[in-house]
Amino acid sequence: MATTVNNAFSDFMKNIVNLEPNKTSTARASRDNLINNIKNFDGDNDFFKLYNEKTLCFGSFNRRTKIRPIDDIDIMICLSGEGKRTYIETGEVFYINGSDSDSKNNLLTDNTNYLNSTKVINRFISKLSELNDYKKSEMHKNHEAATLQLNSYTWNFDIVPCFYTDANYYLIPDGKGNWKQTDPRIDNNHVTDINQKFSGKLLDLIRIIKYWNSRKITIKISSYLLECMILDRYETLSKNNWRIDLEFRDTLKYLSSAILYSVHDPKGIQGDLNTFTTEDRKKISYALSVAYEKSVEAINREINNKDQKGAINKWREVLGNEFPEYTDN
């Protein structure tokens, strides 16, 4: 219950959207424990030599843009390139020449000397199944990671084996047995830099937009695409004053247009991130426009009509029944 729009948004972010601090701390501790468990496999005859200095936490949990609940946590476990491992780039596909140990452990693509990324993931799955604290390990649906389910908590870990190259980027599984280029450090730094520009307030905006998106009012936009579009907007803006309801309104309007066009990968690797069809782009744009118009009405009721109750009720139309109700107490 809330008496003002400002209080309603504050309560909504704290109690519905943002991750609970105690669960976040527990999740980070469990992530760090898992990384240490994997480090204990380092050099086993049926596993890999690790490059621990380049192991990387990434994804929305690491970037602090995840909303409730914590469902997955992403980790890149870096493997050593020692031995005969070298890579060949052919367009967007990378091939890694296997070492003698890769051959002995049956990790090569049949009839080649190329290290098979799917077999590498399966080797991770096999080793992870030895851990006592975890329930189940299996191939991720996109065949680019091993997914580990926990006994005690609700979240899973998506574990991506990777190599760090002499060109200062990472190679990860491409879901087809080969490898592809990425560098999540760019995404991590991109969010941090722009968020600092707005005194740490941008993360809440990203999260509330993600919450609206999660309500399935329209075709769902991927979390990463949504982040990139929002960051595109704020990268070129400057703000002296910040109210999350006003920023939310204006970002809805921006997104209703941005979704109709190409969205550049900030890493300069994936090209256009917007893979929606023209028809789907129009549907998403329309839903964002409707939400924007309702947001305009909510703000008009609050600012022009001094009607806190009417404004809060209109915001509940935009953000759903978990947005606090008005109370006059």
FITOR-965088 format. One line per 5 residues: their letters; for each residue x, y, z of C-alpha. Coordinates in pm, whole numbers, plus 50000, padded with zeros to 5 digits. Layout:
A) X/Y/Z; ...
***
This chain:
MATTV) 50000/50000/50000; 50126/50350/49917; 50013/50709/49961; 50217/50857/49676; 50351/50749/49338
NNAFS) 50703/50800/49464; 50646/50567/49759; 50474/50315/49534; 50771/50296/49297; 51015/50274/49587
DFMKN) 50825/49986/49747; 50775/49815/49412; 51145/49818/49329; 51245/49701/49677; 50987/49428/49732
IVNLE) 50897/49301/49384; 51159/49384/49121; 51506/49403/49272; 51684/49095/49401; 51671/49042/49775
PNKTS) 52011/49133/49925; 52039/48819/50137; 51961/48591/49842; 52207/48783/49626; 52482/48730/49883
TARAS) 52397/48361/49910; 52395/48324/49532; 52735/48490/49499; 52878/48266/49769; 52739/47956/49597
RDNLI) 52884/48074/49265; 53227/48127/49417; 53207/47787/49586; 53127/47622/49253; 53420/47793/49083
NNIKN) 53649/47663/49359; 53506/47313/49317; 53581/47323/48945; 53931/47450/49017; 53984/47130/49217
FDGDN) 53941/46935/48891; 54234/47127/48741; 54476/46891/48573; 54278/46569/48633; 54354/46310/48367
DFFKL) 53993/46319/48247; 53957/46697/48268; 54150/47008/48161; 54428/47233/48273; 54259/47563/48370
YNEKT) 54357/47924/48309; 54209/48048/48636; 54312/48410/48592; 54078/48441/48293; 53774/48265/48438
LCFGS) 53491/48517/48412; 53153/48584/48571; 52909/48737/48325; 52540/48772/48244; 52267/48980/48405
FNRRT) 52336/48853/48758; 52694/48972/48735; 52593/49302/48568; 52333/49355/48844; 52051/49390/48593
KIRPI) 51866/49070/48688; 51516/49087/48837; 51351/48840/49072; 51374/48550/49094; 51738/48448/49061
DDIDI) 51698/48168/48810; 52039/48131/48647; 52394/48245/48706; 52651/48247/48425; 53015/48150/48456
MICLS) 53287/48115/48193; 53554/47863/48297; 53872/47931/48105; 54079/47637/47981; 54449/47649/47922
GEGKR) 54574/47671/47564; 54890/47482/47650; 55017/47203/47428; 54927/47207/47061; 54608/47408/47091
TYIET) 54593/47678/46827; 54289/47827/46657; 54179/47891/46301; 53924/48157/46209; 53691/48095/45916
GEVFY) 53435/48373/45896; 53241/48364/46223; 53345/48005/46298; 53658/47916/46492; 53830/47579/46497
INGSD) 54069/47484/46777; 54341/47232/46706; 54340/46970/46980; 54631/46867/47199; 54756/46513/47259
SDSKN) 54544/46491/47575; 54233/46596/47378; 54291/46305/47143; 54340/46059/47429; 54022/46180/47601
NLLTD) 53814/46152/47281; 53742/46524/47265; 53807/46574/46894; 53550/46603/46616; 53544/46270/46430
NTNYL) 53814/46234/46164; 53968/46574/46244; 54217/46723/46484; 53967/46991/46595; 53862/47015/46959
NSTKV) 53487/46956/46968; 53312/47209/47191; 53010/46984/47249; 53236/46706/47374; 53411/46957/47600
INRFI) 53075/47054/47752; 52988/46689/47800; 53317/46637/47982; 53219/46924/48215; 52880/46760/48269
SKLSE) 53049/46432/48358; 53282/46596/48610; 53014/46819/48762; 52802/46511/48834; 53071/46408/49085
LNDYK) 52993/46705/49311; 52781/46621/49614; 52612/46958/49661; 52448/46963/49320; 52140/46785/49193
KSEMH) 52180/46744/48819; 52409/46846/48534; 52298/46851/48171; 52350/47020/47835; 52197/47367/47808
KNHEA) 51920/47391/47551; 52139/47597/47316; 52426/47348/47341; 52663/47628/47441; 52692/47552/47813
ATLQL) 52657/47294/48087; 52363/47360/48321; 52405/47260/48684; 52104/47236/48914; 52145/47280/49288
NSYTW) 52008/47075/49576; 51954/47362/49815; 51867/47667/49603; 51631/47767/49325; 51890/47891/49077
NFDIV) 52093/47701/48820; 52442/47766/48692; 52516/47790/48321; 52882/47697/48287; 53054/47791/47962
PCFYT) 53396/47643/47885; 53614/47892/47703; 53962/47980/47582; 54133/48318/47604; 54315/48409/47285
DANYY) 54630/48603/47204; 54401/48861/47039; 54245/48936/47380; 53901/48786/47329; 53734/48462/47431
LIPDG) 53628/48158/47230; 53316/47976/47353; 53106/47685/47216; 52884/47777/46921; 52627/47503/46979
KGNWK) 52744/47311/46671; 53066/47158/46799; 53289/47446/46697; 53372/47778/46865; 53275/48143/46836
QTDPR) 53415/48475/46951; 53289/48681/47244; 53406/48916/47517; 53157/48973/47804; 53401/49210/47972
IDNNH) 53287/49472/47721; 52924/49428/47830; 53023/49436/48198; 53217/49760/48153; 52952/49914/47926
VTDIN) 52679/49880/48190; 52906/49996/48471; 53030/50305/48289; 52687/50430/48183; 52533/50349/48521
QKFSG) 52803/50553/48696; 52724/50841/48463; 52377/50849/48621; 52497/50802/48980; 52398/50435/48993
KLLDL) 52031/50497/48909; 52023/50337/48566; 52022/49980/48695; 51679/50026/48855; 51543/50155/48526
IRIIK) 51680/49855/48336; 51524/49623/48591; 51178/49782/48583; 51175/49771/48203; 51269/49403/48227
YWNSR) 50984/49352/48472; 50736/49508/48229; 50879/49286/47955; 50842/48976/48176; 50465/49026/48205
KITIK) 50421/48873/47856; 50199/49153/47734; 50362/49107/47395; 50636/48900/47235; 50912/48891/47493
ISSYL) 51232/49079/47414; 51549/48900/47520; 51708/49039/47833; 52033/49120/47656; 51868/49296/47361
LECMI) 51659/49503/47599; 51967/49609/47795; 52153/49707/47480; 51867/49925/47355; 51838/50104/47690
LDRYE) 52213/50158/47708; 52210/50296/47353; 51967/50563/47470; 52146/50666/47786; 52495/50656/47641
TLSKN) 52426/50988/47467; 52203/51149/47733; 52283/51365/48033; 52043/51419/48322; 52039/51670/48605
NWRID) 51723/51532/48763; 51610/51172/48781; 51268/51027/48859; 51226/50663/48777; 50863/50701/48669
LEFRD) 50955/50975/48421; 51255/50780/48292; 51040/50468/48260; 50780/50659/48059; 51036/50812/47825
TLKYL) 51223/50484/47778; 50902/50308/47678; 50858/50566/47404; 51219/50526/47293; 51195/50147/47284
SSAIL) 50873/50157/47081; 51078/50316/46804; 51413/50145/46862; 51265/49795/46832; 51175/49868/46470
YSVHD) 51540/49909/46370; 51874/49734/46393; 52046/49717/46732; 52424/49713/46720; 52619/49465/46933
PKGIQ) 52836/49680/47166; 53108/49416/47141; 53122/49458/46764; 53095/49081/46720; 52734/48972/46665
GDLNT) 52623/49243/46426; 52250/49320/46446; 52105/49187/46772; 51747/49252/46662; 51645/48929/46491
FTTED) 51269/48985/46515; 51067/48978/46194; 50914/49301/46071; 50570/49187/46184; 50692/49096/46532
RKKIS) 50873/49428/46564; 50547/49608/46491; 50360/49404/46754; 50621/49478/47019; 50631/49846/46921
YALSV) 50254/49871/46956; 50257/49717/47305; 50531/49957/47414; 50336/50251/47272; 50024/50149/47466
AYEKS) 50226/50126/47787; 50379/50465/47710; 50038/50632/47665; 49916/50488/47995; 50235/50613/48161
VEAIN) 50171/50962/48023; 49821/50954/48169; 49950/50833/48507; 50201/51118/48529; 49942/51374/48418
REINN) 49707/51257/48693; 49982/51294/48951; 50143/51620/48839; 49859/51813/48675; 49558/51680/48866
KDQKG) 49730/51616/49201; 49555/51278/49197; 49787/51028/49363; 49522/50757/49377; 49434/50789/49008
AINKW) 49801/50793/48913; 49879/50481/49115; 49580/50299/48967; 49699/50386/48617; 50050/50263/48696
REVLG) 49893/49934/48807; 49751/49903/48456; 50104/49934/48318; 50294/49726/48572; 50031/49485/48702
NEFPE) 49865/49407/49033; 50193/49363/49219; 50243/49739/49191; 50131/49878/49530; 49771/49985/49576
YTDN) 49681/50333/49695; 49604/50389/50060; 49498/50716/50225; 49629/50617/50567
***
